[in-house]
Amino acid sequence: MKFCSKCAQANPDDASFCWQCGTVLDVEAAGATAAPAPLLESDETRLWRSFIGPQKAILLSLKKGWSWERPDNYYLQQFKKFSAGGTSRFALTWHWPAFLVDPFLWFLYRKMYLYALIYALGPVVSAYLTGDFTVGFVWRVMAGVSANYIYYWHIREHVTEIRKGPPLEAGVLEEQLRDRGGVQPYVLWLGAALYVLLFFIVMQIIREGPPATGPLQPGKAKTTAVYQTI
């Protein structure tokens, strides 16, 4: 096996270029049997960074406050808590965007479509079954506690699947990482539209005022019952 001097990727003995980064391989390195561990770790980290994407985001920290920067450093720091000791396990973390914005929108933004569907239907079904609209807050707390861990496994599964496949050229590899990872920019506009709609609904409710008290007319009984439920 030949190991790339730049990214430490293992390549076939007859390879002239590294399939990972395209670097010209040293023929004398063909007899190498192992690559330095730090380089392998750096290569893995680079794949995760590419999957997360370079798009800047608003980050909130109790120590640093608000900041506008690339989120890959934040996520990689959080992911270390899940792989401490060499084994993957859940650790308690908190994800502000999933809690404050909306779990459905955040999971959709990060291309985790199954979880986006769960958090789109879950609060609605729970509120319908219980008759308590505050149950949506519980769903937000669940998302805030679990979003980092879910995203960690989402990236890990996709990166592992890509690495198990046939060797890819550097450009093709980056393209696959972008297609599977990154973000969906249209979700920002979708979120803005939903919040504008919510604003007008709230304003309409305020304009109409509370339901009238006193004897109910038959035609208004159902409407008043809905207001009381809300």
ChimeraX commands (.cxc) that place a marker at each C-alpha (Angstrom):
marker #1 position 0.00,0.00,0.00 radius 0.5
marker #1 position 1.07,3.58,-0.70 radius 0.5
marker #1 position 0.24,6.23,1.88 radius 0.5
marker #1 position -0.16,9.82,0.78 radius 0.5
marker #1 position 2.35,12.17,2.39 radius 0.5
marker #1 position -0.25,14.94,2.47 radius 0.5
marker #1 position -3.44,13.33,3.79 radius 0.5
marker #1 position -2.20,9.83,4.78 radius 0.5
marker #1 position -4.81,8.11,2.63 radius 0.5
marker #1 position -4.01,4.46,1.80 radius 0.5
marker #1 position -3.78,3.85,-1.95 radius 0.5
marker #1 position -3.05,0.77,-4.12 radius 0.5
marker #1 position 0.62,0.01,-4.83 radius 0.5
marker #1 position 0.26,0.89,-8.51 radius 0.5
marker #1 position -1.43,4.26,-7.86 radius 0.5
marker #1 position 0.39,7.34,-9.12 radius 0.5
marker #1 position -1.93,9.88,-7.49 radius 0.5
marker #1 position -3.75,9.91,-4.17 radius 0.5
marker #1 position -7.44,9.18,-4.80 radius 0.5
marker #1 position -8.33,11.33,-1.81 radius 0.5
marker #1 position -6.50,14.60,-2.47 radius 0.5
marker #1 position -4.82,14.08,-5.84 radius 0.5
marker #1 position -1.24,14.46,-4.56 radius 0.5
marker #1 position 1.49,12.75,-6.61 radius 0.5
marker #1 position 2.57,9.64,-4.70 radius 0.5
marker #1 position 6.19,8.86,-3.88 radius 0.5
marker #1 position 7.17,5.51,-5.35 radius 0.5
marker #1 position 9.46,4.86,-2.41 radius 0.5
marker #1 position 6.48,4.98,-0.10 radius 0.5
marker #1 position 5.09,1.79,-1.61 radius 0.5
marker #1 position 6.72,-0.32,1.07 radius 0.5
marker #1 position 5.18,1.60,3.92 radius 0.5
marker #1 position 2.82,-0.45,6.05 radius 0.5
marker #1 position 1.35,2.14,8.36 radius 0.5
marker #1 position 0.53,5.81,8.44 radius 0.5
marker #1 position 0.92,8.13,11.40 radius 0.5
marker #1 position -2.21,8.21,13.56 radius 0.5
marker #1 position -2.40,12.01,13.76 radius 0.5
marker #1 position -2.60,12.27,9.97 radius 0.5
marker #1 position -5.38,9.72,9.77 radius 0.5
marker #1 position -7.30,11.60,12.42 radius 0.5
marker #1 position -6.76,14.85,10.54 radius 0.5
marker #1 position -8.02,13.25,7.33 radius 0.5
marker #1 position -11.16,11.99,9.06 radius 0.5
marker #1 position -11.76,15.42,10.55 radius 0.5
marker #1 position -11.42,17.00,7.11 radius 0.5
marker #1 position -14.14,14.72,5.76 radius 0.5
marker #1 position -16.47,15.68,8.61 radius 0.5
marker #1 position -15.77,19.37,8.03 radius 0.5
marker #1 position -16.59,19.00,4.35 radius 0.5
marker #1 position -19.82,17.21,5.20 radius 0.5
marker #1 position -20.93,19.94,7.64 radius 0.5
marker #1 position -20.13,22.57,5.03 radius 0.5
marker #1 position -18.56,26.03,5.05 radius 0.5
marker #1 position -21.80,28.00,5.40 radius 0.5
marker #1 position -21.69,30.40,8.34 radius 0.5
marker #1 position -24.38,30.26,11.00 radius 0.5
marker #1 position -25.49,32.05,14.15 radius 0.5
marker #1 position -24.00,30.26,17.15 radius 0.5
marker #1 position -25.06,30.80,20.74 radius 0.5
marker #1 position -22.87,29.99,23.72 radius 0.5
marker #1 position -23.42,30.87,27.36 radius 0.5
marker #1 position -19.72,31.79,27.55 radius 0.5
marker #1 position -19.23,33.60,24.21 radius 0.5
marker #1 position -22.77,34.78,23.54 radius 0.5
marker #1 position -23.90,35.21,19.91 radius 0.5
marker #1 position -21.43,34.79,17.05 radius 0.5
marker #1 position -21.54,34.52,13.24 radius 0.5
marker #1 position -19.05,31.90,12.04 radius 0.5
marker #1 position -18.60,28.50,10.49 radius 0.5
marker #1 position -20.32,25.87,12.64 radius 0.5
marker #1 position -17.92,23.00,11.92 radius 0.5
marker #1 position -15.66,23.83,14.88 radius 0.5
marker #1 position -18.68,23.93,17.18 radius 0.5
marker #1 position -20.04,20.59,15.98 radius 0.5
marker #1 position -16.68,18.81,16.07 radius 0.5
marker #1 position -16.20,20.00,19.63 radius 0.5
marker #1 position -19.61,18.65,20.61 radius 0.5
marker #1 position -19.00,15.36,18.77 radius 0.5
marker #1 position -15.94,14.66,20.93 radius 0.5
marker #1 position -18.29,14.17,23.87 radius 0.5
marker #1 position -20.01,11.32,22.04 radius 0.5
marker #1 position -16.80,9.44,21.16 radius 0.5
marker #1 position -14.90,9.83,24.45 radius 0.5
marker #1 position -13.11,6.64,25.43 radius 0.5
marker #1 position -13.12,5.28,21.87 radius 0.5
marker #1 position -16.78,4.21,21.93 radius 0.5
marker #1 position -19.85,6.07,20.71 radius 0.5
marker #1 position -22.34,6.89,23.43 radius 0.5
marker #1 position -24.90,9.55,24.25 radius 0.5
marker #1 position -23.78,12.56,26.26 radius 0.5
marker #1 position -25.91,15.47,27.40 radius 0.5
marker #1 position -25.48,18.54,25.16 radius 0.5
marker #1 position -27.72,21.42,24.19 radius 0.5
marker #1 position -28.50,22.74,20.72 radius 0.5
marker #1 position -29.99,26.23,20.73 radius 0.5
marker #1 position -31.11,26.53,17.07 radius 0.5
marker #1 position -33.14,23.31,17.22 radius 0.5
marker #1 position -34.84,24.60,20.37 radius 0.5
marker #1 position -35.34,28.28,19.56 radius 0.5
marker #1 position -36.09,28.26,15.83 radius 0.5
marker #1 position -38.03,25.06,15.25 radius 0.5
marker #1 position -36.92,21.40,15.32 radius 0.5
marker #1 position -38.68,20.66,12.04 radius 0.5
marker #1 position -36.92,23.52,10.25 radius 0.5
marker #1 position -33.48,22.73,11.66 radius 0.5
marker #1 position -33.56,19.02,10.78 radius 0.5
marker #1 position -34.82,19.90,7.30 radius 0.5
marker #1 position -32.07,22.51,6.97 radius 0.5
marker #1 position -29.42,19.87,7.76 radius 0.5
marker #1 position -30.99,17.29,5.39 radius 0.5
marker #1 position -32.17,14.91,8.10 radius 0.5
marker #1 position -35.52,14.36,6.44 radius 0.5
marker #1 position -36.83,11.54,8.62 radius 0.5
marker #1 position -36.37,13.56,11.80 radius 0.5
marker #1 position -37.83,16.62,10.09 radius 0.5
marker #1 position -40.97,14.59,9.38 radius 0.5
marker #1 position -41.09,13.31,12.97 radius 0.5
marker #1 position -40.84,16.82,14.41 radius 0.5
marker #1 position -43.35,18.17,11.90 radius 0.5
marker #1 position -46.04,15.63,12.80 radius 0.5
marker #1 position -45.14,14.76,16.40 radius 0.5
marker #1 position -46.16,18.05,18.09 radius 0.5
marker #1 position -49.38,18.25,16.05 radius 0.5
marker #1 position -50.44,14.67,16.79 radius 0.5
marker #1 position -49.50,15.02,20.47 radius 0.5
marker #1 position -51.53,18.23,20.81 radius 0.5
marker #1 position -54.49,16.62,19.08 radius 0.5
marker #1 position -54.43,13.52,21.30 radius 0.5
marker #1 position -53.86,15.35,24.58 radius 0.5
marker #1 position -55.74,18.57,23.87 radius 0.5
marker #1 position -52.78,20.45,25.33 radius 0.5
marker #1 position -51.01,22.77,22.89 radius 0.5
marker #1 position -48.12,23.34,25.30 radius 0.5
marker #1 position -46.88,19.83,24.51 radius 0.5
marker #1 position -44.99,21.42,21.61 radius 0.5
marker #1 position -42.59,22.90,24.14 radius 0.5
marker #1 position -41.71,19.38,25.31 radius 0.5
marker #1 position -40.83,18.45,21.74 radius 0.5
marker #1 position -38.56,21.48,21.50 radius 0.5
marker #1 position -36.73,20.45,24.67 radius 0.5
marker #1 position -36.29,16.93,23.27 radius 0.5
marker #1 position -34.78,18.40,20.10 radius 0.5
marker #1 position -32.47,20.71,22.04 radius 0.5
marker #1 position -31.09,17.78,24.05 radius 0.5
marker #1 position -30.73,15.28,21.19 radius 0.5
marker #1 position -29.99,17.34,18.03 radius 0.5
marker #1 position -26.19,17.26,18.36 radius 0.5
marker #1 position -26.19,13.49,18.95 radius 0.5
marker #1 position -28.54,12.79,16.05 radius 0.5
marker #1 position -26.43,14.96,13.76 radius 0.5
marker #1 position -23.28,13.14,14.93 radius 0.5
marker #1 position -24.70,9.78,13.85 radius 0.5
marker #1 position -26.09,11.24,10.65 radius 0.5
marker #1 position -22.61,12.39,9.58 radius 0.5
marker #1 position -20.88,9.26,10.81 radius 0.5
marker #1 position -23.14,6.93,8.86 radius 0.5
marker #1 position -22.76,8.86,5.61 radius 0.5
marker #1 position -18.98,9.32,5.86 radius 0.5
marker #1 position -18.53,5.63,6.71 radius 0.5
marker #1 position -20.67,4.62,3.73 radius 0.5
marker #1 position -18.64,6.81,1.38 radius 0.5
marker #1 position -15.31,5.47,2.66 radius 0.5
marker #1 position -16.46,1.85,2.26 radius 0.5
marker #1 position -17.18,2.42,-1.41 radius 0.5
marker #1 position -14.67,2.32,-4.27 radius 0.5
marker #1 position -11.83,4.87,-4.27 radius 0.5
marker #1 position -12.95,8.25,-5.52 radius 0.5
marker #1 position -11.09,11.16,-7.03 radius 0.5
marker #1 position -10.78,14.20,-4.80 radius 0.5
marker #1 position -13.32,16.21,-6.78 radius 0.5
marker #1 position -15.88,13.39,-6.82 radius 0.5
marker #1 position -15.42,12.81,-3.09 radius 0.5
marker #1 position -16.04,16.47,-2.29 radius 0.5
marker #1 position -19.11,16.45,-4.52 radius 0.5
marker #1 position -20.59,13.47,-2.69 radius 0.5
marker #1 position -19.92,15.10,0.68 radius 0.5
marker #1 position -21.66,18.28,-0.46 radius 0.5
marker #1 position -24.63,16.38,-1.87 radius 0.5
marker #1 position -25.19,14.34,1.29 radius 0.5
marker #1 position -24.20,17.03,3.76 radius 0.5
marker #1 position -24.25,20.79,3.85 radius 0.5
marker #1 position -27.54,22.62,4.16 radius 0.5
marker #1 position -30.76,23.37,2.31 radius 0.5
marker #1 position -30.76,27.18,1.83 radius 0.5
marker #1 position -34.43,27.28,0.84 radius 0.5
marker #1 position -35.36,26.32,4.42 radius 0.5
marker #1 position -34.36,29.83,5.54 radius 0.5
marker #1 position -37.04,31.31,3.27 radius 0.5
marker #1 position -39.53,28.64,4.32 radius 0.5
marker #1 position -38.93,29.46,7.97 radius 0.5
marker #1 position -39.34,33.18,7.35 radius 0.5
marker #1 position -42.63,32.57,5.53 radius 0.5
marker #1 position -43.97,30.36,8.32 radius 0.5
marker #1 position -43.12,32.90,11.00 radius 0.5
marker #1 position -44.75,35.71,9.01 radius 0.5
marker #1 position -47.86,33.56,8.69 radius 0.5
marker #1 position -47.79,32.85,12.43 radius 0.5
marker #1 position -47.48,36.58,13.14 radius 0.5
marker #1 position -50.59,37.40,11.13 radius 0.5
marker #1 position -52.53,34.59,12.83 radius 0.5
marker #1 position -51.61,35.93,16.26 radius 0.5
marker #1 position -52.50,39.47,15.23 radius 0.5
marker #1 position -55.88,38.25,13.96 radius 0.5
marker #1 position -56.58,36.52,17.26 radius 0.5
marker #1 position -55.64,39.68,19.18 radius 0.5
marker #1 position -57.83,41.82,16.91 radius 0.5
marker #1 position -60.86,39.58,17.43 radius 0.5
marker #1 position -60.35,39.64,21.19 radius 0.5
marker #1 position -61.44,37.05,23.77 radius 0.5
marker #1 position -64.71,35.17,23.27 radius 0.5
marker #1 position -67.83,36.89,24.57 radius 0.5
marker #1 position -69.19,35.77,27.94 radius 0.5
marker #1 position -72.81,35.13,28.81 radius 0.5
marker #1 position -75.46,32.89,27.24 radius 0.5
marker #1 position -74.23,31.14,24.15 radius 0.5
marker #1 position -76.07,31.14,20.89 radius 0.5
marker #1 position -76.35,27.70,19.25 radius 0.5
marker #1 position -74.35,28.77,16.21 radius 0.5
marker #1 position -71.47,30.07,18.34 radius 0.5
marker #1 position -71.19,27.18,20.80 radius 0.5
marker #1 position -68.62,25.26,18.80 radius 0.5
marker #1 position -66.44,28.33,18.14 radius 0.5
marker #1 position -66.42,29.30,21.83 radius 0.5
marker #1 position -65.45,25.76,22.84 radius 0.5
marker #1 position -62.44,25.96,20.54 radius 0.5
marker #1 position -61.33,29.26,22.11 radius 0.5
marker #1 position -61.61,27.74,25.56 radius 0.5
marker #1 position -59.52,24.77,24.50 radius 0.5
marker #1 position -56.79,27.05,23.16 radius 0.5
marker link #1:1,2 radius 0.2
marker link #1:2,3 radius 0.2
marker link #1:3,4 radius 0.2
marker link #1:4,5 radius 0.2
marker link #1:5,6 radius 0.2
marker link #1:6,7 radius 0.2
marker link #1:7,8 radius 0.2
marker link #1:8,9 radius 0.2
marker link #1:9,10 radius 0.2
marker link #1:10,11 radius 0.2
marker link #1:11,12 radius 0.2
marker link #1:12,13 radius 0.2
marker link #1:13,14 radius 0.2
marker link #1:14,15 radius 0.2
marker link #1:15,16 radius 0.2
marker link #1:16,17 radius 0.2
marker link #1:17,18 radius 0.2
marker link #1:18,19 radius 0.2
marker link #1:19,20 radius 0.2
marker link #1:20,21 radius 0.2
marker link #1:21,22 radius 0.2
marker link #1:22,23 radius 0.2
marker link #1:23,24 radius 0.2
marker link #1:24,25 radius 0.2
marker link #1:25,26 radius 0.2
marker link #1:26,27 radius 0.2
marker link #1:27,28 radius 0.2
marker link #1:28,29 radius 0.2
marker link #1:29,30 radius 0.2
marker link #1:30,31 radius 0.2
marker link #1:31,32 radius 0.2
marker link #1:32,33 radius 0.2
marker link #1:33,34 radius 0.2
marker link #1:34,35 radius 0.2
marker link #1:35,36 radius 0.2
marker link #1:36,37 radius 0.2
marker link #1:37,38 radius 0.2
marker link #1:38,39 radius 0.2
marker link #1:39,40 radius 0.2
marker link #1:40,41 radius 0.2
marker link #1:41,42 radius 0.2
marker link #1:42,43 radius 0.2
marker link #1:43,44 radius 0.2
marker link #1:44,45 radius 0.2
marker link #1:45,46 radius 0.2
marker link #1:46,47 radius 0.2
marker link #1:47,48 radius 0.2
marker link #1:48,49 radius 0.2
marker link #1:49,50 radius 0.2
marker link #1:50,51 radius 0.2
marker link #1:51,52 radius 0.2
marker link #1:52,53 radius 0.2
marker link #1:53,54 radius 0.2
marker link #1:54,55 radius 0.2
marker link #1:55,56 radius 0.2
marker link #1:56,57 radius 0.2
marker link #1:57,58 radius 0.2
marker link #1:58,59 radius 0.2
marker link #1:59,60 radius 0.2
marker link #1:60,61 radius 0.2
marker link #1:61,62 radius 0.2
marker link #1:62,63 radius 0.2
marker link #1:63,64 radius 0.2
marker link #1:64,65 radius 0.2
marker link #1:65,66 radius 0.2
marker link #1:66,67 radius 0.2
marker link #1:67,68 radius 0.2
marker link #1:68,69 radius 0.2
marker link #1:69,70 radius 0.2
marker link #1:70,71 radius 0.2
marker link #1:71,72 radius 0.2
marker link #1:72,73 radius 0.2
marker link #1:73,74 radius 0.2
marker link #1:74,75 radius 0.2
marker link #1:75,76 radius 0.2
marker link #1:76,77 radius 0.2
marker link #1:77,78 radius 0.2
marker link #1:78,79 radius 0.2
marker link #1:79,80 radius 0.2
marker link #1:80,81 radius 0.2
marker link #1:81,82 radius 0.2
marker link #1:82,83 radius 0.2
marker link #1:83,84 radius 0.2
marker link #1:84,85 radius 0.2
marker link #1:85,86 radius 0.2
marker link #1:86,87 radius 0.2
marker link #1:87,88 radius 0.2
marker link #1:88,89 radius 0.2
marker link #1:89,90 radius 0.2
marker link #1:90,91 radius 0.2
marker link #1:91,92 radius 0.2
marker link #1:92,93 radius 0.2
marker link #1:93,94 radius 0.2
marker link #1:94,95 radius 0.2
marker link #1:95,96 radius 0.2
marker link #1:96,97 radius 0.2
marker link #1:97,98 radius 0.2
marker link #1:98,99 radius 0.2
marker link #1:99,100 radius 0.2
marker link #1:100,101 radius 0.2
marker link #1:101,102 radius 0.2
marker link #1:102,103 radius 0.2
marker link #1:103,104 radius 0.2
marker link #1:104,105 radius 0.2
marker link #1:105,106 radius 0.2
marker link #1:106,107 radius 0.2
marker link #1:107,108 radius 0.2
marker link #1:108,109 radius 0.2
marker link #1:109,110 radius 0.2
marker link #1:110,111 radius 0.2
marker link #1:111,112 radius 0.2
marker link #1:112,113 radius 0.2
marker link #1:113,114 radius 0.2
marker link #1:114,115 radius 0.2
marker link #1:115,116 radius 0.2
marker link #1:116,117 radius 0.2
marker link #1:117,118 radius 0.2
marker link #1:118,119 radius 0.2
marker link #1:119,120 radius 0.2
marker link #1:120,121 radius 0.2
marker link #1:121,122 radius 0.2
marker link #1:122,123 radius 0.2
marker link #1:123,124 radius 0.2
marker link #1:124,125 radius 0.2
marker link #1:125,126 radius 0.2
marker link #1:126,127 radius 0.2
marker link #1:127,128 radius 0.2
marker link #1:128,129 radius 0.2
marker link #1:129,130 radius 0.2
marker link #1:130,131 radius 0.2
marker link #1:131,132 radius 0.2
marker link #1:132,133 radius 0.2
marker link #1:133,134 radius 0.2
marker link #1:134,135 radius 0.2
marker link #1:135,136 radius 0.2
marker link #1:136,137 radius 0.2
marker link #1:137,138 radius 0.2
marker link #1:138,139 radius 0.2
marker link #1:139,140 radius 0.2
marker link #1:140,141 radius 0.2
marker link #1:141,142 radius 0.2
marker link #1:142,143 radius 0.2
marker link #1:143,144 radius 0.2
marker link #1:144,145 radius 0.2
marker link #1:145,146 radius 0.2
marker link #1:146,147 radius 0.2
marker link #1:147,148 radius 0.2
marker link #1:148,149 radius 0.2
marker link #1:149,150 radius 0.2
marker link #1:150,151 radius 0.2
marker link #1:151,152 radius 0.2
marker link #1:152,153 radius 0.2
marker link #1:153,154 radius 0.2
marker link #1:154,155 radius 0.2
marker link #1:155,156 radius 0.2
marker link #1:156,157 radius 0.2
marker link #1:157,158 radius 0.2
marker link #1:158,159 radius 0.2
marker link #1:159,160 radius 0.2
marker link #1:160,161 radius 0.2
marker link #1:161,162 radius 0.2
marker link #1:162,163 radius 0.2
marker link #1:163,164 radius 0.2
marker link #1:164,165 radius 0.2
marker link #1:165,166 radius 0.2
marker link #1:166,167 radius 0.2
marker link #1:167,168 radius 0.2
marker link #1:168,169 radius 0.2
marker link #1:169,170 radius 0.2
marker link #1:170,171 radius 0.2
marker link #1:171,172 radius 0.2
marker link #1:172,173 radius 0.2
marker link #1:173,174 radius 0.2
marker link #1:174,175 radius 0.2
marker link #1:175,176 radius 0.2
marker link #1:176,177 radius 0.2
marker link #1:177,178 radius 0.2
marker link #1:178,179 radius 0.2
marker link #1:179,180 radius 0.2
marker link #1:180,181 radius 0.2
marker link #1:181,182 radius 0.2
marker link #1:182,183 radius 0.2
marker link #1:183,184 radius 0.2
marker link #1:184,185 radius 0.2
marker link #1:185,186 radius 0.2
marker link #1:186,187 radius 0.2
marker link #1:187,188 radius 0.2
marker link #1:188,189 radius 0.2
marker link #1:189,190 radius 0.2
marker link #1:190,191 radius 0.2
marker link #1:191,192 radius 0.2
marker link #1:192,193 radius 0.2
marker link #1:193,194 radius 0.2
marker link #1:194,195 radius 0.2
marker link #1:195,196 radius 0.2
marker link #1:196,197 radius 0.2
marker link #1:197,198 radius 0.2
marker link #1:198,199 radius 0.2
marker link #1:199,200 radius 0.2
marker link #1:200,201 radius 0.2
marker link #1:201,202 radius 0.2
marker link #1:202,203 radius 0.2
marker link #1:203,204 radius 0.2
marker link #1:204,205 radius 0.2
marker link #1:205,206 radius 0.2
marker link #1:206,207 radius 0.2
marker link #1:207,208 radius 0.2
marker link #1:208,209 radius 0.2
marker link #1:209,210 radius 0.2
marker link #1:210,211 radius 0.2
marker link #1:211,212 radius 0.2
marker link #1:212,213 radius 0.2
marker link #1:213,214 radius 0.2
marker link #1:214,215 radius 0.2
marker link #1:215,216 radius 0.2
marker link #1:216,217 radius 0.2
marker link #1:217,218 radius 0.2
marker link #1:218,219 radius 0.2
marker link #1:219,220 radius 0.2
marker link #1:220,221 radius 0.2
marker link #1:221,222 radius 0.2
marker link #1:222,223 radius 0.2
marker link #1:223,224 radius 0.2
marker link #1:224,225 radius 0.2
marker link #1:225,226 radius 0.2
marker link #1:226,227 radius 0.2
marker link #1:227,228 radius 0.2
marker link #1:228,229 radius 0.2
marker link #1:229,230 radius 0.2
view
